[in-house]
Amino acid sequence: MADPRVARSRRAILDAAVELLVEHGFAGATVEAISARSGAAKTTIYRQWPDKHAVLKAAVESIVPPAAPSDTGSLRGDLVAFAHDLDGILHTPPTSALIPGLIDTAERDPGLAAVLADFTAQRRKPVYEAVARAVGRGEIKRPEFVADLFLGPLFYRRLLSREPLDDAFIERVVDAALASTR
């Protein structure tokens, strides 16, 4: 059984990191600031994570739920369900503030770029799994760009145009992505 003191310390560190990310962004969430906010010594933080990037990745993962995989029996149904789940995740604080900040900071920080790449790869898995199931069922023949054609407009709309991901938009995006498979 894990030491409860270690679990409490870890939770305090992650909570402090999330608070700092929300208040000051990724640049302000330093190990020193996390240590001061959490009351944990820097050595305690480094005992649990090898560097700042690992702590911040753990902090983001502690509050951003993984996308829920759906198996509705059709690729269209799976993509619509995923889009609705993603919309909820991207519009729920503090995730709604952290993801754009992570994307922005990753442009200048190679360590956070690696965190972002791993983070997004994990969260895209349900889409790739849905596409693989559709191929297995013979539902689609050309799966090459389905995920990109599907995810791109969702993130563009949420992060750049700041328009809602309403049902009509989601359905149009899914239909456009599926059209590429024919």
C-alpha contacts under 8 A as a table, 3 or more apart, distances in Angstrom:
res1	aa1	res2	aa2	distance
2	A	6	V	7.46
2	A	7	A	7.32
3	D	6	V	5.37
3	D	7	A	6.53
4	P	7	A	4.96
4	P	8	R	6.10
5	R	8	R	5.10
5	R	9	S	6.04
6	V	9	S	5.04
6	V	10	R	5.97
7	A	10	R	5.07
7	A	11	R	6.12
8	R	11	R	5.12
8	R	12	A	6.13
9	S	12	A	5.11
9	S	13	I	6.15
9	S	40	A	6.84
10	R	13	I	5.13
10	R	14	L	6.19
10	R	48	Q	7.80
11	R	14	L	5.16
11	R	15	D	5.97
12	A	15	D	5.10
12	A	16	A	6.03
12	A	38	S	5.38
12	A	39	G	7.98
12	A	40	A	7.91
13	I	16	A	5.13
13	I	17	A	6.13
13	I	34	I	6.47
13	I	35	S	7.24
13	I	38	S	5.26
13	I	40	A	6.97
13	I	45	I	7.36
14	L	17	A	4.99
14	L	18	V	6.18
14	L	55	V	7.38
14	L	58	A	7.13
14	L	59	A	4.95
14	L	62	S	7.44
15	D	18	V	5.17
15	D	19	E	6.20
15	D	38	S	7.66
15	D	59	A	7.23
16	A	19	E	5.11
16	A	20	L	6.17
16	A	34	I	5.63
16	A	37	R	5.62
16	A	38	S	5.32
17	A	20	L	5.14
17	A	21	L	6.08
17	A	29	A	6.22
17	A	34	I	5.52
17	A	55	V	7.67
17	A	56	L	6.69
17	A	59	A	6.09
18	V	21	L	5.00
18	V	22	V	6.20
18	V	56	L	7.97
18	V	59	A	5.79
18	V	60	V	6.98
19	E	22	V	5.22
19	E	23	E	6.11
20	L	23	E	5.01
20	L	24	H	5.50
20	L	25	G	6.72
20	L	26	F	7.93
20	L	28	G	6.63
20	L	29	A	5.27
20	L	33	A	7.75
20	L	34	I	7.33
21	L	24	H	5.44
21	L	25	G	4.32
21	L	26	F	5.46
21	L	28	G	6.95
21	L	29	A	5.67
21	L	98	L	6.97
22	V	25	G	5.83
22	V	94	P	6.76
22	V	97	A	6.85
22	V	98	L	6.70
24	H	27	A	7.02
24	H	28	G	4.86
24	H	29	A	6.78
25	G	28	G	5.52
25	G	29	A	6.54
25	G	98	L	7.63
25	G	101	G	6.42
26	F	29	A	5.22
26	F	30	T	7.90
26	F	101	G	6.91
26	F	102	L	6.94
26	F	105	T	6.76
27	A	30	T	6.94
27	A	105	T	7.72
28	G	33	A	7.53
29	A	33	A	6.18
29	A	34	I	6.47
29	A	56	L	7.85
30	T	33	A	5.12
30	T	34	I	6.10
30	T	52	K	6.80
31	V	34	I	4.98
31	V	35	S	5.94
31	V	42	K	6.75
31	V	45	I	7.69
31	V	52	K	5.99
32	E	35	S	5.08
32	E	36	A	6.21
32	E	42	K	6.82
33	A	36	A	5.07
33	A	37	R	6.03
34	I	37	R	5.14
34	I	38	S	5.87
35	S	38	S	5.31
35	S	39	G	5.63
35	S	40	A	5.08
35	S	41	A	5.62
35	S	42	K	5.64
35	S	45	I	7.42
36	A	39	G	5.37
36	A	40	A	7.12
36	A	41	A	7.92
40	A	44	T	6.19
40	A	45	I	6.97
41	A	44	T	5.15
41	A	45	I	6.60
42	K	45	I	5.03
42	K	46	Y	6.20
43	T	46	Y	5.05
43	T	47	R	5.98
44	T	47	R	5.05
44	T	48	Q	6.64
45	I	48	Q	5.42
45	I	49	W	6.15
45	I	55	V	7.93
46	Y	49	W	4.97
46	Y	50	P	5.49
46	Y	51	D	6.51
47	R	50	P	7.16
49	W	52	K	7.61
49	W	54	A	5.75
49	W	55	V	5.87
50	P	54	A	6.44
50	P	55	V	7.98
51	D	54	A	5.47
51	D	55	V	6.62
52	K	55	V	5.16
52	K	56	L	6.20
53	H	56	L	5.13
53	H	57	K	6.03
53	H	111	G	6.15
53	H	112	L	6.12
53	H	115	V	7.00
54	A	57	K	5.07
54	A	58	A	6.15
54	A	115	V	7.79
55	V	58	A	5.15
55	V	59	A	6.12
56	L	59	A	4.89
56	L	60	V	6.14
57	K	60	V	5.23
57	K	61	E	6.07
57	K	115	V	6.12
57	K	119	F	7.80
58	A	61	E	5.05
58	A	62	S	5.97
59	A	62	S	5.07
59	A	63	I	6.87
60	V	63	I	5.59
60	V	64	V	5.99
60	V	98	L	7.62
61	E	64	V	5.17
61	E	65	P	6.94
61	E	119	F	7.91
62	S	65	P	7.52
63	I	94	P	7.81
63	I	95	T	7.16
64	V	89	I	7.10
64	V	95	T	6.12
65	P	89	I	7.27
66	P	122	Q	7.66
66	P	123	R	5.75
67	A	82	F	7.03
67	A	85	D	6.56
67	A	86	L	6.46
67	A	123	R	5.63
67	A	124	R	7.70
67	A	126	P	7.02
68	A	82	F	6.88
68	A	85	D	6.84
68	A	126	P	7.14
69	P	78	D	7.88
69	P	82	F	7.00
69	P	126	P	4.93
69	P	127	V	7.82
70	S	78	D	5.39
70	S	81	A	6.62
70	S	82	F	6.93
70	S	126	P	7.43
70	S	130	A	7.72
71	D	74	S	7.37
71	D	77	G	7.88
71	D	78	D	5.83
71	D	130	A	7.16
72	T	75	L	7.67
72	T	77	G	5.58
72	T	78	D	5.61
73	G	77	G	7.18
73	G	78	D	7.53
74	S	77	G	5.25
74	S	78	D	6.21
74	S	134	A	6.82
74	S	139	E	7.84
75	L	78	D	5.00
75	L	79	L	6.06
75	L	130	A	6.08
75	L	131	V	6.53
75	L	133	R	7.82
75	L	134	A	5.72
75	L	139	E	7.73
76	R	79	L	5.27
76	R	80	V	6.18
76	R	174	V	6.52
76	R	175	D	7.59
76	R	178	L	7.50
77	G	80	V	5.19
77	G	81	A	6.11
78	D	81	A	5.20
78	D	82	F	6.09
78	D	127	V	7.89
78	D	130	A	6.41
79	L	82	F	4.99
79	L	83	A	6.05
79	L	127	V	6.97
79	L	130	A	7.65
79	L	150	F	7.99
79	L	174	V	6.51
80	V	83	A	5.14
80	V	84	H	6.34
80	V	170	I	6.57
80	V	171	E	6.77
80	V	174	V	6.75
81	A	84	H	5.27
81	A	85	D	6.27
82	F	85	D	5.06
82	F	86	L	6.01
82	F	126	P	7.76
82	F	127	V	7.46
83	A	86	L	4.98
83	A	87	D	6.01
83	A	154	L	7.61
83	A	170	I	6.70
84	H	87	D	5.05
84	H	88	G	6.38
84	H	165	L	8.00
84	H	170	I	7.93
85	D	88	G	5.23
85	D	89	I	6.38
86	L	89	I	5.04
86	L	90	L	6.07
87	D	90	L	5.22
87	D	91	H	6.15
87	D	165	L	6.47
88	G	91	H	5.34
88	G	92	T	6.18
89	I	92	T	5.47
89	I	95	T	6.77
89	I	96	S	7.46
90	L	95	T	6.07
90	L	96	S	4.97
90	L	99	I	7.71
90	L	158	R	7.63
91	H	95	T	7.10
91	H	96	S	4.99
92	T	95	T	5.71
92	T	96	S	5.47
93	P	96	S	5.03
93	P	97	A	6.56
94	P	97	A	5.48
94	P	98	L	6.19
95	T	98	L	4.93
95	T	99	I	5.96
96	S	99	I	6.20
96	S	100	P	7.33
97	A	100	P	6.04
97	A	101	G	6.49
98	L	101	G	5.06
98	L	102	L	6.03
99	I	102	L	5.06
99	I	103	I	6.23
100	P	103	I	5.13
100	P	104	D	6.15
100	P	159	L	6.82
101	G	104	D	5.08
101	G	105	T	6.07
102	L	105	T	5.23
102	L	106	A	5.89
102	L	112	L	7.34
102	L	116	L	6.91
103	I	106	A	5.23
103	I	107	E	6.82
103	I	113	A	7.87
103	I	116	L	7.05
104	D	107	E	5.68
104	D	108	R	7.73
105	T	108	R	5.60
105	T	109	D	6.12
105	T	112	L	7.00
105	T	113	A	7.82
106	A	109	D	5.01
106	A	110	P	6.42
106	A	111	G	7.55
106	A	112	L	4.91
106	A	113	A	4.19
106	A	114	A	7.89
106	A	116	L	6.90
107	E	110	P	7.47
107	E	113	A	6.69
108	R	113	A	7.97
109	D	112	L	5.38
109	D	113	A	6.11
110	P	113	A	4.79
110	P	114	A	6.29
111	G	114	A	5.26
111	G	115	V	6.45
112	L	115	V	4.72
112	L	116	L	6.02
113	A	116	L	5.05
113	A	117	A	6.12
114	A	117	A	5.03
114	A	118	D	6.20
115	V	118	D	5.29
115	V	119	F	5.92
116	L	119	F	4.96
116	L	120	T	5.96
117	A	120	T	5.39
117	A	121	A	6.02
118	D	121	A	5.08
118	D	122	Q	6.25
119	F	122	Q	5.42
119	F	123	R	6.49
120	T	123	R	5.01
120	T	124	R	6.04
121	A	124	R	5.22
121	A	125	K	6.52
122	Q	125	K	5.56
123	R	126	P	6.99
124	R	127	V	5.51
124	R	128	Y	6.62
125	K	128	Y	5.14
125	K	129	E	6.01
126	P	129	E	4.99
126	P	130	A	6.03
127	V	130	A	5.08
127	V	131	V	6.23
127	V	147	A	6.33
128	Y	131	V	5.05
128	Y	132	A	6.13
128	Y	147	A	6.78
129	E	132	A	5.02
129	E	133	R	6.20
130	A	133	R	5.12
130	A	134	A	6.23
131	V	134	A	5.01
131	V	135	V	6.25
131	V	143	P	6.63
131	V	146	V	7.56
131	V	147	A	7.90
132	A	135	V	5.09
132	A	136	G	6.19
133	R	136	G	4.95
133	R	137	R	6.20
134	A	137	R	5.09
134	A	138	G	6.20
134	A	139	E	5.03
134	A	140	I	5.99
135	V	138	G	5.01
135	V	139	E	5.82
135	V	140	I	5.35
135	V	141	K	6.48
135	V	143	P	7.32
136	G	139	E	7.52
137	R	140	I	7.96
138	G	141	K	6.89
140	I	143	P	6.71
140	I	181	T	5.71
140	I	182	R	6.79
141	K	181	T	5.94
141	K	182	R	6.49
142	R	180	S	7.31
142	R	181	T	4.46
142	R	182	R	6.50
143	P	146	V	5.63
143	P	181	T	5.83
144	E	147	A	7.90
144	E	181	T	7.93
145	F	148	D	5.30
145	F	149	L	5.93
145	F	177	A	7.85
145	F	180	S	7.43
146	V	149	L	5.23
146	V	150	F	5.92
146	V	177	A	5.34
146	V	178	L	6.72
146	V	180	S	6.89
146	V	181	T	7.11
147	A	150	F	5.09
147	A	151	L	5.86
147	A	177	A	7.74
148	D	151	L	5.29
148	D	152	G	5.61
149	L	152	G	5.69
149	L	153	P	7.10
149	L	173	V	7.87
149	L	176	A	7.65
149	L	177	A	5.21
150	F	153	P	6.44
150	F	154	L	7.08
150	F	173	V	6.07
150	F	174	V	6.11
150	F	176	A	7.81
150	F	177	A	5.35
151	L	154	L	5.26
151	L	155	F	6.29
152	G	155	F	5.46
152	G	156	Y	6.04
153	P	156	Y	4.92
153	P	157	R	5.91
153	P	173	V	7.02
154	L	157	R	5.30
154	L	158	R	6.22
154	L	165	L	7.05
154	L	170	I	7.76
154	L	173	V	7.90
155	F	158	R	5.07
155	F	159	L	5.71
155	F	160	L	7.73
156	Y	159	L	5.40
156	Y	160	L	5.25
156	Y	161	S	6.54
157	R	160	L	5.80
157	R	161	S	4.97
157	R	162	R	5.60
157	R	163	E	5.53
157	R	164	P	7.08
157	R	165	L	7.14
158	R	161	S	6.43
158	R	162	R	4.83
158	R	163	E	6.15
158	R	164	P	6.79
158	R	165	L	7.18
159	L	162	R	5.71
165	L	169	F	6.06
165	L	170	I	6.27
166	D	169	F	5.41
166	D	170	I	6.22
167	D	170	I	5.15
167	D	171	E	6.11
168	A	171	E	5.23
168	A	172	R	6.23
169	F	172	R	5.13
169	F	173	V	6.18
170	I	173	V	5.16
170	I	174	V	6.14
171	E	174	V	5.11
171	E	175	D	6.07
172	R	175	D	5.12
172	R	176	A	6.08
173	V	176	A	5.11
173	V	177	A	6.15
174	V	177	A	5.15
174	V	178	L	6.11
175	D	178	L	5.08
175	D	179	A	6.10
176	A	179	A	5.08
176	A	180	S	6.83
177	A	180	S	5.47
177	A	181	T	7.36
178	L	181	T	5.37
178	L	182	R	7.41
179	A	182	R	5.81
